[in-house]
Amino acid sequence: MKNQLQSVTETLQHHELYRSITTLDQLRDFMSIHIFAVWDFMTLVKRLQNSLTCVTLPWKNPDNIFAARLINEIVFYEETDLNFDGQPASHLTMYLEAMEEIEADASCFLTFIAALERGEDLETALEEADTPDFVREFVRANIQLALTGGNEEVAANFLYGREDAIPEMFTRLLDQWGVDEHRIPRMTYYLKRHIDLDGDEHGPAAQKILENLIGGCDHARARAFRAAEQAIEGRIRLWDGILVQIQQAEPSARIAV
């Protein structure tokens, strides 16, 4: 089981997509799809907060105070961090600000969110936004897990389905284009913030939450491993879809921001 998880993890880490984004237009196309993963990541985070802390009235002391503290710390930064201007903002908002800065098209995602905010269900919102099939598959799977999965399954998806390679990929692309960070301050700020928090705090905290939820239960560990494997396989299919979309687009010259 562990060997299979390691195998799919290596497949994701060495995905061709990371080597295929070489132009600004391709980066824009990537971000216009990747924003959906940024959004449903927060849905998984909030599911854990709902399950591990008390968000109903009357308030009750959390059963697992260790896990409750860790998830609250993660939510604090992911949902209410400070953006480039020093104003409170979620990391989703900061990502959208970075997209706007490099003129990436966020219209599909914003149509999707607007439909949800009007009270439409997930399927209607995905249809209204005319999202690609591979995006719908990815979002459906994560939302379904958030709604019906066990805590250890959601935590495993949250940990292993993370996007640790994304900041490194963005940074490498910006370096190879020789882009001055002062020309794209919001993108640079988002990347540095993401790297610092994920590497130093959120990644280790997510690992501790998962181990705490599993405890000594072999069945819980098996469920977590299956959920982790499914999360990574889902990410690979998302990357496959983006790669095909990029390859089918009109070729363009490398352009600096």
KAGI-V661261 format. One record per helix or strand. SS is the DSSP state (h for helix, s for strand). FROM is the first residue (numbers start at 1). LEN is the number of residues. If there is no record, write none. Layout:
# KAGI-V661261
SS:FROM:LEN, SS:FROM:LEN
This chain:
# KAGI-V661261
h:2:12, h:17:4, h:24:29, h:65:16, s:81:2, s:88:2, h:91:11, h:107:11, h:122:7, h:133:16, h:151:10, h:164:14, h:185:30, h:218:31
